[in-house]
């Protein structure tokens, strides 16, 4: 296990100790690692898959891989970022195995414009609207807008052209705006 000092975000000393203990197959360390990250990783998987059972499966698969490959953690990022990458890939793989990831190229990429949400929107309304999006748009929106991946990273993970990532984000924003506007009419 090598830890980088190249200016990137590196793990904290307590993470280094936790990783080393997990490499030694220390059950308490593995449980601690799981307990530290399970809720956040489950949330990511649930948002991508939009199904509780599938999200639990993806979470389990993610942590199996984490514990199997923990010796490969190089410390070039935080431990949480490394686990998040594994979880996202596991959830995307599961989505693909369920034949729910549409393929093909979207065309006509419009100019990106900032989204201005109505002032009455709260986080629960936004979460419901995001989860109501079709898989292709929901996943793109979550990876780019919530998880902070770039279009290039997202395109690589989904095996789609960057342009497809951009158009799907645009369309996801349009759908969200429409759904939230329609939802807001219930308050009037």
C-alpha positions in Angstrom: 0.0 0.0 0.0 1.5 3.3 -1.1 0.1 6.7 -0.1 0.5 9.6 -2.4 1.8 13.0 -1.4 1.2 14.6 -4.8 -1.1 17.3 -3.6 -4.3 15.3 -4.0 -6.6 14.7 -1.2 -5.1 11.9 0.9 -6.6 9.8 3.6 -6.4 10.9 7.2 -4.1 9.0 9.6 -7.0 7.2 11.2 -8.1 6.1 7.7 -4.6 4.7 7.0 -4.8 2.7 10.2 -8.3 1.5 9.4 -7.1 0.4 5.9 -4.1 -1.4 7.3 -6.3 -3.2 9.8 -8.7 -4.2 7.1 -5.9 -5.6 5.0 -4.9 -7.8 8.0 -8.6 -9.0 7.9 -9.3 -7.5 11.3 -13.1 -8.1 11.7 -13.6 -5.1 14.0 -11.8 -2.8 11.5 -14.0 -4.2 8.7 -17.1 -3.6 10.7 -16.0 -0.1 11.6 -15.3 0.7 7.9 -18.7 -0.7 6.9 -20.5 1.2 9.7 -18.7 4.4 8.7 -19.8 4.3 5.0 -22.8 2.1 4.7 -25.5 4.8 4.9 -23.9 7.1 2.4 -23.1 4.3 0.0 -26.6 2.9 0.3 -28.1 6.3 -0.5 -25.9 6.6 -3.6 -26.9 3.1 -4.8 -30.6 3.7 -4.0 -30.6 7.0 -6.0 -29.0 5.3 -9.0 -31.2 2.1 -8.9 -34.4 3.6 -7.4 -35.1 0.2 -5.8 -34.4 -0.7 -2.2 -33.7 -4.4 -2.7 -31.4 -3.7 -5.7 -29.6 -1.0 -3.7 -29.0 -3.4 -0.8 -27.6 -5.9 -3.3 -25.3 -3.2 -4.9 -24.2 -2.1 -1.4 -23.3 -5.7 -0.5 -21.4 -6.2 -3.7 -19.6 -3.0 -3.2 -18.3 -3.9 0.2 -17.4 -7.4 -0.9 -15.2 -5.7 -3.5 -13.9 -3.1 -1.0 -12.7 -5.8 1.4 -11.4 -8.0 -1.4 -9.4 -5.1 -3.0 -8.6 -3.0 0.1 -4.9 -3.7 -0.4 -5.2 -1.9 -3.8 -6.2 1.3 -2.1 -3.3 3.6 -2.9 -4.3 6.6 -0.8 -4.5 9.0 -3.8 -8.0 10.1 -2.5 -9.9 9.7 0.7 -11.1 6.3 1.6 -14.7 7.5 1.2 -14.1 8.7 -2.3 -12.5 5.3 -3.2 -15.5 3.4 -1.8 -17.9 5.8 -3.5 -16.4 5.0 -6.9 -16.7 1.3 -6.2 -20.4 1.8 -5.1 -21.3 3.9 -8.1 -19.7 1.3 -10.5 -21.5 -1.5 -8.7 -24.9 0.2 -8.9 -24.3 1.1 -12.6 -23.4 -2.6 -13.3 -26.5 -3.7 -11.5 -28.6 -1.2 -13.5 -27.1 -2.5 -16.7 -27.7 -6.1 -15.7 -31.4 -5.2 -15.2 -31.5 -3.9 -18.7 -32.5 -0.5 -17.4 -29.6 1.6 -18.9 -30.7 2.8 -22.3 -28.0 3.0 -24.9 -27.7 4.9 -28.1 -26.8 8.4 -28.9 -28.9 11.5 -28.1 -28.2 14.3 -30.5 -28.7 18.0 -30.8 -26.9 19.2 -27.7 -28.5 22.4 -26.5 -26.6 25.1 -24.7 -26.4 24.5 -21.0 -28.3 26.9 -18.9 -28.4 27.2 -15.2 -31.4 25.8 -13.5 -33.4 28.2 -11.4 -35.7 26.2 -9.0 -38.8 27.7 -7.5 -38.3 29.1 -4.0 -40.8 26.8 -2.4 -38.9 23.6 -3.2 -37.5 21.6 -0.3 -35.1 18.7 -0.4 -37.8 16.1 -0.1 -39.7 17.5 -3.1 -36.5 17.6 -5.1 -35.5 14.1 -4.1 -38.9 12.7 -5.2 -38.7 14.5 -8.5 -35.2 13.2 -9.2 -36.2 9.6 -8.3 -39.2 10.0 -10.7 -36.9 10.6 -13.7 -36.4 7.8 -16.2 -33.2 5.8 -15.5 -31.0 7.3 -18.2 -31.8 10.9 -17.0 -31.8 10.2 -13.3 -28.4 8.5 -13.4 -26.8 11.2 -15.4 -28.3 13.9 -13.2 -27.1 12.2 -10.0 -23.6 11.5 -11.3 -23.0 15.0 -12.5 -25.1 17.3 -10.3 -25.1 15.4 -7.0 -21.9 13.3 -7.0 -19.8 15.8 -8.9 -18.4 13.7 -11.7 -17.5 15.3 -15.0 -19.2 14.6 -18.3 -16.0 12.7 -19.4 -16.0 10.5 -16.2 -19.7 9.9 -16.5 -19.5 9.0 -20.2 -16.7 6.5 -19.4 -18.6 4.9 -16.6 -21.8 4.6 -18.7 -19.9 3.8 -22.0 -21.6 6.6 -23.8 -20.3 9.6 -25.8 -19.7 12.8 -23.8 -22.3 14.5 -26.0 -24.9 11.9 -24.9 -24.1 12.7 -21.3 -24.6 16.4 -21.9 -27.9 16.1 -23.7 -29.2 13.7 -21.1 -28.3 16.2 -18.4 -30.1 18.9 -20.3 -33.2 16.8 -20.7 -33.1 15.7 -17.0 -33.1 19.3 -16.0 -36.0 20.0 -18.3 -38.0 17.1 -16.9 -37.2 18.1 -13.3 -38.2 21.7 -13.9 -41.5 20.6 -15.5 -42.3 18.0 -12.7 -41.4 20.5 -10.0 -43.5 23.2 -11.6 -46.4 20.9 -12.0 -46.0 19.7 -8.4 -45.9 23.4 -7.3 -49.3 23.9 -8.8 -50.7 21.7 -6.1 -49.7 24.4 -3.6 -51.6 27.2 -5.4 
